[in-house]
Amino acid sequence: MRITIVGCGSIGSKLAKAADAMSEVKRIYLMDKRKEVAERVAATLNKGIIINSVEEELYHTDLVIEAASQEAAKEILPKVVARGVDIMIMSVGSLVDDEFRSMVFEKARVSEAKVYIPTGALCGCDGLRSASTGGLDEVELITMKGPKSLLGVEYMESRGIDVEKITEKTVIYTGYAREAVKLFPRNINVAATVSLLGIGFDKTKVTVVVDPEIKSNSHELRIRGEFGNMTCHTYNYPEPDNPKTSHLATLSAISALKRIVRNEWFGI
Ligand SMILES: NC(=O)c1ccc[n+]([C@@H]2O[C@H](COP(=O)([O-])OP(=O)(O)OC[C@H]3O[C@@H](n4cnc5c(N)ncnc54)[C@H](O)[C@@H]3O)[C@@H](O)[C@H]2O)c1
């Protein structure tokens, strides 16, 4: 299998390293808007080749993996699926717009391309996916973060909130996933994943809490429905090179790639 990784940052670089060790992966095309970043990653691989745009080797690629940004995902998703190439998306918030999402999935249906969305930084997606096949009454995500992972978020800055000056546990947002994934585009992709798996962006409740005392970012997923109820609490360590990203998100991308290349679907 030949793969293309778009975005060679925290997730992309580790995914590339893991893919390099997979015997099923023959070639890894690497692309980053900062070419030097892709070059640094390629230098550590045996199978890495730099490309300048996702289109460059699209005919030679079996799977494109986006690990860049919502903007990148929005740009490449339609192009990739229209050519019938499979794609894995990490910036899941890019799928919040209903019209855009329908357009992408319609193109994918016609071309028979697959769109993969790893579970990312969240546990409990298996139960949510099964539960949503019956009736679901309530889905709620409570995300707790340390100040560092919310630095530079426009929503906070526009309200004059300096996260580094928060001294006690503080709720900074309550609302629904549709708004939350737009306000925190790099911080709660999992709200988008939960919405897609469960009851949608307009019914999934989201709370974001800042806690200066915590060492790990946590997600509490609460669901109630025909099956019963479930609470699943994930305590994540951040990636050392990017406090906005949880290590589990990187591991979920690697494990998704393993399942795809080996065609092994345990716990599906
Ligand atoms: N699904 C999840 O649970 C989950 C968890 C963590 C992160 N994410 C998302 O995954 C994405 C990658 O995360 P990360 O921690 O690796 O980020 P990162 O900032 O460490 O790396 C992103 C890389 O992508 C590159 N890039 C940005 N825009 C690009 C574009 N248009 N074309 C090509 N390259 C581009 C950047 O130069 C950077 O090197 C982010 O959007 C993040 O929000 C998802």
The ligand as a Tripos MOL2 file, in Angstrom:
@<TRIPOS>MOLECULE
LIG
   44    48     1     0     0
SMALL
NO_CHARGES

@<TRIPOS>ATOM
      1 N1         -9.4750   13.5260   16.0820 N.am      1 LIG1
      2 C1         -8.8460   13.8340   17.2120 C.2       1 LIG1
      3 O1         -9.1640   13.3370   18.2860 O.2       1 LIG1
      4 C2         -7.6930   14.7740   17.1640 C.ar      1 LIG1
      5 C3         -6.8300   14.8870   18.2660 C.ar      1 LIG1
      6 C4         -5.7590   15.7350   18.1820 C.ar      1 LIG1
      7 C5         -5.5590   16.5130   17.0560 C.ar      1 LIG1
      8 N2         -6.4340   16.4350   16.0230 N.ar      1 LIG1
      9 C6         -6.2810   17.2830   14.8310 C.3       1 LIG1
     10 O2         -5.3310   16.6950   13.9600 O.3       1 LIG1
     11 C7         -4.6550   17.7310   13.2350 C.3       1 LIG1
     12 C8         -3.1400   17.5180   13.3820 C.3       1 LIG1
     13 O3         -2.7630   17.6270   14.7450 O.3       1 LIG1
     14 P1         -1.2320   17.7810   15.1890 P.3       1 LIG1
     15 O4         -1.1750   17.7360   16.6520 O.co2     1 LIG1
     16 O5         -0.3920   16.8550   14.3930 O.co2     1 LIG1
     17 O6         -0.9480   19.2930   14.7090 O.3       1 LIG1
     18 P2          0.4810   19.9920   14.4820 P.3       1 LIG1
     19 O7          0.2120   21.4750   14.5590 O.co2     1 LIG1
     20 O8          1.5210   19.4260   15.3710 O.co2     1 LIG1
     21 O9          0.8450   19.6030   12.9830 O.3       1 LIG1
     22 C9          0.0890   20.0160   11.8860 C.3       1 LIG1
     23 C10         1.0200   20.0900   10.6850 C.3       1 LIG1
     24 O10         0.2050   20.3170    9.5220 O.3       1 LIG1
     25 C11         0.8130   21.3160    8.7390 C.3       1 LIG1
     26 N3         -0.2430   21.9730    7.9590 N.ar      1 LIG1
     27 C12        -1.1740   22.8510    8.4020 C.ar      1 LIG1
     28 N4         -2.0010   23.2070    7.3950 N.ar      1 LIG1
     29 C13        -1.5780   22.5310    6.3100 C.ar      1 LIG1
     30 C14        -2.0350   22.4880    4.9530 C.ar      1 LIG1
     31 N5         -3.0590   23.2080    4.5320 N.pl3     1 LIG1
     32 N6         -1.3670   21.6590    4.1080 N.ar      1 LIG1
     33 C15        -0.3170   20.9290    4.5050 C.ar      1 LIG1
     34 N7          0.1700   20.9550    5.7780 N.ar      1 LIG1
     35 C16        -0.4670   21.7470    6.6570 C.ar      1 LIG1
     36 C17         1.5200   22.2390    9.7080 C.3       1 LIG1
     37 O11         2.5940   22.9330    9.0770 O.3       1 LIG1
     38 C18         2.0180   21.2320   10.7560 C.3       1 LIG1
     39 O12         3.3210   20.7520   10.4730 O.3       1 LIG1
     40 C19        -5.1450   19.0550   13.8110 C.3       1 LIG1
     41 O13        -6.1570   19.6200   12.9970 O.3       1 LIG1
     42 C20        -5.7330   18.6610   15.1520 C.3       1 LIG1
     43 O14        -6.7650   19.5450   15.5640 O.3       1 LIG1
     44 C21        -7.4750   15.5720   16.0440 C.ar      1 LIG1
@<TRIPOS>BOND
     1     1     2 1
     2     2     3 2
     3     2     4 1
     4     4     5 ar
     5     4    44 ar
     6     5     6 ar
     7     6     7 ar
     8     7     8 ar
     9     8     9 1
    10     8    44 ar
    11     9    10 1
    12     9    42 1
    13    10    11 1
    14    11    12 1
    15    11    40 1
    16    12    13 1
    17    13    14 1
    18    14    15 2
    19    14    16 1
    20    14    17 1
    21    17    18 1
    22    18    19 2
    23    18    20 1
    24    18    21 1
    25    21    22 1
    26    22    23 1
    27    23    24 1
    28    23    38 1
    29    24    25 1
    30    25    26 1
    31    25    36 1
    32    26    27 ar
    33    26    35 ar
    34    27    28 ar
    35    28    29 ar
    36    29    30 ar
    37    29    35 ar
    38    30    31 1
    39    30    32 ar
    40    32    33 ar
    41    33    34 ar
    42    34    35 ar
    43    36    37 1
    44    36    38 1
    45    38    39 1
    46    40    41 1
    47    40    42 1
    48    42    43 1
@<TRIPOS>SUBSTRUCTURE
     1 LIG1         1 GROUP 0 **** ****
